[in-house]
Amino acid sequence: MGRPALQRLAQSSRVVAPAKIKEPAKLNLADGTTLKRALDEHVVKVLAKAGYLEDHLITDTKIGLGFLTCAIALLAQFYPKKYPANWGLLLGCVVAYVICTAALNLFTTLYEGDAFLITKPKKGAPEQAALRVTSKLPRYSTQYTLIIGSNDKKLASESIKHEKYIGEYFHEDGFLAEDVLQADVQELLRLHELKQKKTN
């Protein structure tokens, strides 16, 4: 058997390694912040599977404003001329920095607020079908509250709320009970969509 034939045989007999599956993380059940983050992240995944993808426009805008603010600060720091020859530039940079920082805070307050997720509408759905999702887990509290509503401010009062003892979402060994949370999110979403249909 020639060398090319042997090489083809060797290539065809190679065992393809299975793709690595991300193992669920074991969490510290005494750390409320970590637990809330884990719950919120899984909610995002469940909604994405249901067709509600995250709207990255808000995040991209915040990143853009942040980069612009940093660029202004770098210009003021490394401009070739020294003070007092560059006082006019420094004044302009300070004013621009304040304006950009205020714009970033205002944008975050107006468009994001306390939501951890703002989605695009489902494919083929009207713009008001986009979701605004918020959650609450106050310090020292054991109640996780999930709120799903429309991103349309006119329909904000029609949000659907679900509250549950956080211990029901985690196993004793510190792993997230994904099926329990998924079922609650899907039911909350079903109720929200039903309410939206009645409103429309």
N, C-alpha and C positions, 0 to 999 in steps of 0.2 A: 504494500500500500504506500503510495507516494506521500510526501510531506504535506502538500495542500489538502489531501484527503484526510490525513490525520488531524490537521488543524480544524477542518470543518467538523469532524467527529467530536473533537474536544470542545468546540464552541457549542455544539448542539446538546452536549451532555452536561453543560454547566447548570448548576442549581441556582435559580433566581431567588435571591433573598427576599422574604416578604417585607412589605412596607411597614415601617415602624408605626405602631399605633400609640398615640399619646395616652399615657396612663393618667387616670384621674388623680388629682393632688389630694393628699391628706391634709386637712385643715386643723388649725388650733381652735377648738370649740369655745375657748374663752376670749377670743379676739373678735369682737363684734364687727370691726371695720373689714377684716378679711372675709368674714362670713357674708356680709352684705355685698362685697365686691364679687364674690363667687356666685351668689344668687343673681345679681344684676347681669353678669357676663353670660350666665346660662339662659336668662330671659332673652337676651339679644340673639342667641343661637336659635332658640325655639321660634321666635318671631321671624327670623331670617328664613327658616325652613317653611314657614307659613306664607312666605312671599313678601314680607315687609323688610326690605333691605335698608340699612342705615343710610341716611342722607349725609354725605361727607362734606357738603358745601359749608356747613357751619364750622366744622373742624378745620377745613382748609382755609377759611377766611380768618379764623383765629390764628392759625399758624402764619399766614401771610402778614397779618398785623404785627405778630410777635417778631418776625424776621425784620420787618421794616423798622420797628422800634430798636432792635439790636443794631441794625445798620446805622441808624442815626447816632447811637451811642458810640459806635466804633469810629464814625467819621469825626465826632467831637474829640475823641481820645487821640487819634493818630493823624489828624490833619497836619501837614508839614509845617505850617506857620505856628509860632509860639505866641502865647499871651504876652502883651495886649494886642498884638497885630491881628489876632484871629477872634477878637471879642465879638464882632458882628456875627461870625459863623457860630460861635458858641451860643450866643443868644438865640439864634435861629434854631439850633439843634435842641436847646432846652425847651423852647416853645413847641417845636415839632414833636419832641419826645412826650411832653405832657398831653398834647392833642391825641397822639397815637394810643397812649396808655388809656386815656379817657374813652376813646372810641372803642378800644378792645373791651373794656369793662362794660360800657353801655351796650355793645353788641351782644356780649355774653348774657347780660341781664335781660335784654328784650327778647332775644331769639332762643336762648337755651334755658335760662332760668334754673330751676332745680331738676330738670329732666336729665336722665343719664342716657336717653336714647330718643332721637327724632328720626323717623323713618321716611322713606319715599312711599307714595301710594302703591298699592299692589298693581301689577301690570293690568292696564285697561280700566283702572278705577279713577274716579275724579280726584282732583288735587286735595280736597278736604278729607280724603280717606287716609292721608298720612297720619301716622301715630305720634303722640308725645307720651313717653313712658317715664314715670317717676316712681321712686320707692323711698320708704322710710324705715329706719331702724334706729330709733333714738338710743342714746347712750344708756346703758343699764336696762334697756327694755328687751323683752323676749318676743315682741310682736313685730313681724315683718309685714309691712303694708306695700302692696303693689297697686299702682294706679295706671290704667290705660285709658287714654282719651284721644280726641282728635287734635291735630296740630293747628287746626283752625280755631282762632281765639273766640269766634262767635259760638263755637260748639264746646268750649272748654268746660262748661258747667255740666255737660253730659258724660263726664268721665265715669268709668266703672272702677270700683275699689274692691280689693280683696285683702283681708288681714288674716294672718295665721301664726300660730306659735312656731317660732323659728326651729325649735327642736324637731319638728316633723319633717323638716327639709334636710336633716343630716342624720347619718347613722352614728351609732355610739363610737365607732372607730375613727370618726372625723371625716368620712367621705360624704359627698353630696348625694342626696337621694334624688337623682335626676328625673326619674319617672314621676315622682310625686310633684315636683315643681313643674315639670312639663305639662302634666294633666291640669294643674291649676291655671297655668298661663293659657293653655288652649281653651279652657272653659271661659276664662275672663275675656279672651279675644272673641269667642263665639258670642258672648253676651253683648260686647261692644258693637260688633258688626250687625247684630240683630237690632240693636237700638238705633244704629245709623240708618238702617233700611227703613225703620218706622219714621224716622225724622225726615228722610228724603221722600 
